[in-house]
Amino acid sequence: MDERLKILAICGSPHKGNTYELLRVLKQSNPEIDFKILMLAELNLEDCMGCYSCINNGEESCPLRDDRDKIIEEMKNADGTIFASPTYARTISALMKKFVERTSFIAHRPVFFGKYAMALGTCAGFGADLTCKYLTENFTQYGFNFVPSVELMVTRKTENETNHNRTQATKAYEKLISAIRSKEKVEPSLNQLVYFNIFKSIAEWNKLKGWADYEFYQDKKDFYYSVKIPFLKNKIAKWVSGRVIKKMMANR
């Protein structure tokens, strides 16, 4: 018998509305899975002060004392994570943005390779695609492998709309479960390679001030872990990142 899978759903809604209800449907669709919903609204997350302590000196140096580390630990213990947010002003909610800011140091020092994730966005009109794009792009940099996102419109709340949204959400969730069980190793994307080269270069020229990143990248050559990268793909990533780094260094 397979070990019971653990799924963590992080909900950025300020209340238990449409986004939460869809997560609840997913939880009920697969009772054999250990499915936990974390409502950011019910947790203590302080406003990031932009002091860069977590990036330069390590996350333990952050002056804020809240539930950030508790959430990260839940993510580490889960086999898969669902990042769910309503769409406010054509992007993620303020609560989800706060969570991204409080954990952004992980983009510099990723720890979630081998973990799968899914973005779920809801909207009353349009913009759920932008919400999911934001979630996918940001948390991919944390190391997650993302399955296709699910973008749902909740406007009229008719029976047809509700059933459609539940079906689409469940289908996306099943793809997440399938990806986790397949244990397929995913080749780093071009964007991941570009960001790796950028962060590694920043760590080098900022090593006196940002020793945490510098130490993290010391034993890393072409990527965060040992993996065979196609020659041309690696060359393109280095060329793109080189242009970005040159622009960053121009006014230093």
C-alpha positions in Angstrom: 0.0 0.0 0.0 1.3 3.4 -1.0 2.3 5.8 1.8 -0.4 8.3 2.4 0.2 11.5 0.3 0.3 14.8 2.0 -1.1 17.9 0.2 -0.8 21.4 1.6 -3.1 24.1 0.3 -2.1 27.7 1.1 -5.1 29.9 0.7 -4.6 33.7 0.2 -8.3 34.6 0.6 -9.1 36.9 3.6 -12.3 34.9 4.2 -13.7 31.4 3.5 -15.3 32.2 0.2 -15.0 30.9 -3.3 -11.3 29.9 -3.3 -11.6 28.2 0.1 -14.8 26.3 -1.0 -12.9 24.9 -4.1 -10.1 23.7 -1.9 -12.6 22.0 0.3 -14.0 20.2 -2.7 -10.6 19.0 -3.6 -10.0 17.7 -0.1 -13.3 15.8 -0.2 -12.6 14.4 -3.6 -9.8 12.2 -2.3 -10.4 11.2 1.3 -7.4 8.9 1.4 -5.0 11.9 0.9 -3.9 13.9 3.9 -5.1 17.3 2.7 -4.5 20.4 4.9 -5.8 23.9 4.1 -3.8 26.8 5.6 -5.7 30.0 5.7 -3.1 32.9 5.7 -5.8 35.1 7.2 -5.7 32.9 10.3 -2.0 33.0 10.7 0.4 35.7 11.9 2.4 37.1 9.0 4.1 40.4 9.6 4.8 43.0 6.9 8.2 42.5 5.2 10.4 45.5 6.0 12.7 45.1 3.0 15.8 45.0 5.2 17.4 42.1 3.1 18.6 40.4 6.3 17.1 37.1 5.2 18.9 37.3 1.9 22.2 38.7 3.0 22.6 37.0 6.4 20.3 34.0 6.3 16.6 33.6 7.0 17.3 33.1 10.7 18.4 36.7 11.0 15.0 38.1 10.1 14.0 40.5 12.9 10.3 39.5 12.5 8.8 36.8 14.6 5.7 35.3 13.1 4.4 32.1 11.5 6.7 32.2 8.4 8.8 29.3 9.4 5.8 27.3 10.5 4.4 27.6 7.0 7.7 26.7 5.3 8.0 23.6 7.5 4.5 22.5 6.4 5.6 23.0 2.8 8.7 20.8 3.3 6.6 18.1 4.9 4.0 18.0 2.1 4.4 15.9 -1.1 2.7 18.7 -3.0 1.5 22.3 -2.4 -1.4 24.1 -3.9 -1.1 27.9 -4.0 -4.6 29.4 -4.1 -5.6 33.0 -4.4 -8.6 35.1 -5.4 -7.8 37.7 -8.0 -7.9 41.3 -6.7 -7.0 44.2 -9.0 -5.8 41.7 -11.6 -3.3 39.9 -9.4 -2.9 37.9 -6.2 -4.4 39.0 -2.9 -2.6 41.2 -0.5 -2.3 38.2 1.9 -0.7 36.0 -0.7 1.7 38.9 -1.7 2.7 39.2 1.9 3.5 35.5 2.0 5.6 35.8 -1.1 7.5 38.7 0.4 8.1 36.9 3.7 9.5 33.8 1.9 11.3 35.5 -1.1 14.7 34.5 0.2 13.9 31.0 -1.0 14.1 32.2 -4.6 17.8 33.0 -3.9 18.4 29.7 -2.1 15.8 27.2 -3.4 14.9 24.1 -1.3 11.9 22.6 -2.9 13.4 20.6 -5.8 11.5 17.3 -6.3 8.3 18.8 -4.9 5.3 19.4 -7.0 2.9 22.3 -6.9 -0.2 23.8 -8.6 -1.6 27.3 -8.8 -5.4 27.9 -8.4 -6.8 31.3 -9.2 -10.4 32.5 -8.9 -11.9 35.8 -10.2 -15.2 37.5 -10.6 -14.5 38.7 -14.1 -11.0 38.4 -15.5 -7.4 38.2 -14.3 -7.3 34.7 -12.8 -4.7 33.8 -15.5 -2.5 36.7 -14.3 -2.9 35.4 -10.7 -1.8 31.9 -11.6 1.1 33.2 -13.8 2.4 35.2 -10.8 2.1 32.2 -8.4 3.7 29.8 -10.9 6.6 32.1 -11.8 7.4 33.0 -8.2 7.2 29.6 -6.6 8.9 27.8 -9.5 12.0 29.8 -8.3 11.6 28.1 -5.0 12.3 24.8 -6.7 8.8 23.5 -7.2 7.7 21.6 -10.4 4.4 23.0 -11.4 1.6 21.2 -13.1 -0.8 23.2 -15.3 -2.7 25.8 -13.3 -6.5 26.1 -13.0 -8.1 29.5 -13.5 -11.8 29.7 -12.6 -14.4 32.4 -13.0 -16.9 32.8 -10.2 -19.5 35.3 -11.4 -23.1 34.1 -11.3 -22.7 31.2 -8.9 -25.2 29.2 -10.9 -25.4 25.4 -10.6 -23.8 25.0 -14.0 -20.9 27.4 -13.1 -20.4 25.7 -9.8 -20.3 22.2 -11.3 -18.0 23.4 -14.1 -15.5 25.0 -11.6 -15.5 21.9 -9.4 -14.9 19.6 -12.3 -12.0 21.8 -13.7 -10.4 22.1 -10.2 -10.7 18.4 -9.6 -9.1 17.5 -13.0 -6.2 19.9 -12.2 -5.8 18.3 -8.8 -5.7 14.8 -10.3 -2.8 15.9 -12.5 -1.0 17.1 -9.4 -1.5 13.8 -7.7 -0.4 11.9 -10.8 2.7 14.0 -11.1 3.7 13.3 -7.5 3.1 9.6 -7.8 5.1 9.4 -11.1 8.2 10.8 -9.3 9.3 11.9 -12.8 12.5 14.0 -12.7 11.9 17.3 -14.5 14.7 19.0 -16.5 15.4 22.6 -15.4 13.5 25.1 -17.5 15.4 27.9 -19.4 14.0 30.4 -16.9 15.3 28.4 -14.0 18.7 28.3 -15.6 18.7 32.0 -16.3 17.8 32.8 -12.7 20.4 30.4 -11.3 23.1 32.2 -13.3 21.9 35.6 -12.2 21.7 34.8 -8.5 25.1 33.0 -8.6 26.7 36.1 -10.1 25.0 38.4 -7.6 26.2 36.2 -4.8 29.8 36.5 -6.1 30.0 40.3 -6.4 28.0 40.8 -3.2 29.9 38.2 -1.2 31.1 40.6 1.5 27.6 41.9 2.3 25.5 38.8 1.3 27.5 35.9 2.6 24.5 33.7 3.0 24.0 33.5 -0.8 27.7 33.4 -1.4 28.2 30.3 0.7 25.1 28.7 -0.8 26.4 28.9 -4.4 30.0 27.9 -3.6 29.6 24.3 -4.6 27.2 24.8 -7.4 28.3 24.9 -11.0 25.6 24.9 -13.7 22.6 24.5 -11.5 21.4 24.0 -7.9 21.9 20.2 -8.1 23.8 17.8 -10.4 21.8 17.4 -13.6 22.7 17.0 -17.3 21.7 20.1 -19.1 21.6 20.2 -22.9 24.6 22.2 -24.2 22.6 24.6 -26.3 20.1 25.3 -23.6 22.9 26.0 -21.1 24.6 28.4 -23.6 21.4 30.3 -24.2 20.7 30.6 -20.4 24.2 31.9 -19.8 23.9 34.4 -22.7 20.5 35.7 -21.5 21.7 36.0 -17.9 24.9 37.6 -19.0 23.0 40.4 -20.7 20.9 40.9 -17.5 23.9 40.9 -15.3 25.7 43.4 -17.5 22.8 45.8 -17.3 22.7 45.4 -13.5 26.4 46.1 -13.2 26.4 49.1 -15.5 25.6 51.7 -12.8 27.5 50.1 -9.9 
